[in-house]
Amino acid sequence: MKAPLLLLVVTVWLNVQYGDCALSSCSHPPSQWCSSLDSAIQCGVLKQCLESNFTRSRQTADPVEVGLYYESLCPGCRQFLVEMLVPTWFLLGDIMSVTLVPYGNAQEKPDGEKFTYECQHGEPECLGNMIETCLMNLTDASYMTIFCMESSNDVVKAAQSCLELYTTELSWDRVMSCVKGDEGNKLMHQNALMTEALKPPHQYVPWVTINGEHTEDLQDKALNALLPLICSLYKGTKPAACGGGSQRHYRSYCNKE
C-alpha cells in the first residue's frame, strides 16, 4: 500500500473516531510511541509510526487468520470493522490476514438457476452486501473502499465516491454490472455457503473467527483487544506494534431472528 493512500485512510478513521481532536497528552516514553495505535495517536506520531511500517520485515511464521462474518448495515459490525479491525490491520498487516464475508443473518432463496436474498436491515443492506462482495472480487483496493463505505453515514450512497477515492483502475459501471448480474449472484451464494458452514453456527453478527475457529472467548478478545490477541497468537518474530494494544469494548450485536 502506498504511503499517501494509507495516511488518507487513517485520516478518515481519525475523523470518525476522534473528530477534530485526535491528539491528547502523551504519557508514554519515546520507545513506546509506536507500540500501539492508541499510544501513537496520543503522542502525535501516528504518521511517523505508519511510515516506519512501510519497510516490512519478512514473516517468520504463518499469519493469524481473522474472519469477519458481518452485514453492511449492522451497527456493531460497522463499529468493529472501522474502529478495531482495520486499524489493527494497518499496524499488523505483516502478521495477519483478513477475510470479510458480508452476508450475516440474510436469508437465501432459490429462484430458478439464481438466488434471491432477504437481509436483516432491508434492501439497502442487501445492496451494500452485494457491492462489497463484488469489490472484493474486482479490486485490490476493496478493503480501503469498504472501510470508507462503512465509515460513512450512508454506506450505500458513499460506495461510488469511496471507490473513486481509492482506485482509478475499476469503474463504477463495472461494479454495478457485477452487482446486478450473474457474477454477483454467484459470489453472494458463496458468501451464503461460507456463513452456513460455520461451526458452531453463527448466532449474531459481527461473528469473528480466528484461524478458522470461533469461541466466545476468542470473540470477546477480538472485540475487546484485537491487536494483543493477534500478537499473542503469532508464532514468529513479533513486530514493534505488538508492544501494547488498545482496549475498546464492542458489545453491539445483530442477533439472528
N, C-alpha and C positions, 0 to 999 in steps of 0.2 A: 504494500500500500504506500502511495506517495505521501510525503510529509504534509503538503498543503491540504490534501483530502482528509487525512486523519485529524489534523488540527481543526479543520472546519467542522467535522463531526463532533469533536469534543466540545467545540464552542456551542454547538446546538444543544448538546447534553447539559452543559453548564447552565445555559439559559433556562432549560427545563427544570433542572434540579435546584438551582440557587438564585434564579432571577439575575438581577444586576449586581448582586453582592456575593460573588463566588468565593472571595478570599476572606479568611478570618485570621486571627492571630496564630502564629506558628509556635507550637510547643515542642517541636521535635529538633534534635541536633541535626546538623547538615548530613551526617552519614545516613540518616533515616528519612530524608526528604522524599526519596523515590521508593520507599519501602511499601507504600500502599497508595491507592487512589486518594484517600482522604488526606493523608499527610502531604501529598503533592499539591492538592488543592489548597489546603490550609497555609502552606508555606509559599504559595505563589509560584511554583516551579513546575506546574503540570506540563507546560510546553517543552521545557528542557528535559524532563523525565521521559516524555514520549519520544522526543527526538533521539535520546540516548538508546532507545529500544530499536531504532532502525538498523543498527548493526547487530543482527540477530546471531546468537550462538546456535550451533547445531544441536539438535535434540540428541540426548543420550539415552532416551527411553521412549516408549510409545506414548503419544499424547493421551491425556484424560479426555474421554468422550462424553460430551454433555448433550443430551437430547431434550428439546423443549416441545412438548405437545400442547398446543395453545389455540386460541381463537383471536382473530384480528381485532375484535371489538371488546373482548373481555377486559375489564379494568385491571384486574390483578395480573393478567398476562402482560398487558402493556407496561405496567409498572415494573415488573420483574425484568422484562426484556430491555427496557430503556435504562433503568436505574441500577441494575445489577449485572445482567448477563453481558451486555455489550461493553460496558466499562471494564469488566473483568477480562473479557476477550482482548481489549486494547492492551492490557498490561501483560497478559499471559498467552498471547497468541501463539507463541512458540511451543507451548506445552499442553494446549487444549484444542480440541476440535468441537465444532458446534453443528448440530443438526436441528433445523427448525421444521416442524410438521404442523402447518395451520389447518386444523380440522376440529379437534376438540370434541364437543358434545353435539356435533352435527349428526344428521340422520341421512343416510343414503338409500335411495330407492331406484330399482332398475326401471328403465324406460326404453324398451327395445334393446338396441345394442349400446345404449348410453346409460347415464345415471342422472338423476335429479337430486338436489340437496336442500334440506331444510336446516337452518342454522339457529342457534340459541338466541342470537340477537338480531334475527331477521335477515332480509335480503341484502342489506348493506354489508353485513358480516360475511355472507356467502361470497359477495363480490370481492371484499377485502381478502378473504382467504384465497380466492382464485388468483387475484392479481399477485399476491405474494408467492404463491406456488409457481406461477408462470415465471416470475422474476428469477426465482432460484434455478430455473431450468434454462434461462436465456442469457444471464449476465453474471460476470464475476463481481459486479457491484451490487448484487442483490441484498446482502446483509446491510450495507450502508443505506440503500434505498428503503428497505423495510424499517430500519431504525428511524429514519426520517419520517416515514409514514406514521409509525406508532408514537412518535414524539409529538405529532401534530394534533390539533383539536379535532379535525375531521380526517380520519385515516384514509378513507377512500378518495375524498376530494384532493388530498395532498399528493396522491400517488404520482400523477404525471409530473408535477413540478419537482418532486423528490427524485424521480428517475432522471430528469433533465439536469438536475443539480450534480448528480454523481457519475453520469456517463453520457457520452455523445455517440456511443457505438450501437445503441439499441433505441429504436424508435418506439414511441407510444403506440403507434398503429400496430407494430409487430406484437407488442404485449397484448393488446386487445384482441388481435387475431387469435392468439393462444387462449385468452380468457373465454372467448365466445365460441371456440371451435372444438373439434375432437381432441386436439392436443391437450388443452386444459382439462377437459373432462377425464381423459385417461390419467393425467397427473394427479387430479384430485382423488380419483379412485385409488391410486396407490397410497395417498395420504390416509384414506379411509381404512385400507387394509393394514397399514402400519399401526394405526391407532387401535384397531380392533384386535390386533395381535399382541397388544401389551399384556404382560404377565407380571404382577396381577393386573386385571382390567382397571383402566383409569376410572376414578370416581369424581374427578373435578379437574379443572384447569386453572392455572398452569400445572402441568404434570411433568416433573423433571426426572430424567433417568441419568445415571452416572455409570459410564462403561456398560450401558445396556441394562442396568439394574435400577429398580425403584423400591425403596423402603421409606417408611415415614421418617426415619432418622436421616436418611440422605436428603429427602425432600426438605426437611426442616433446616438442615445445614446449608443446602443450596440456596434457599430463600433468605436465610439469615446472614450468611457469610460465605458466599461462593468462592471468593478468592482464596482464603485459607484452606477451604476444602480441596480445591484443585491442587494447591501446593502440597498438602499433606498426602494426596494420593499419587502424585507424580513420583516415579521411582528413579528418575535421572537427576542430574545436577540442577539444583533449584535456581531460577533466575532471581535477580535482585529484588523484584517486586514481591517475592514471597516473604519478605521481612515482616509483613503485617497485612491486615485486611480490614476492610470496612465492615461495620456491624449495622445492618439495616434489617428491619423486620417487616416482611411482607406476608400478611395473613388474609389477603383478599382472594377468594376463590370463586369460580363459576361452577357450581355443582351440577352434576347430571340431574335432569328432572325425571 
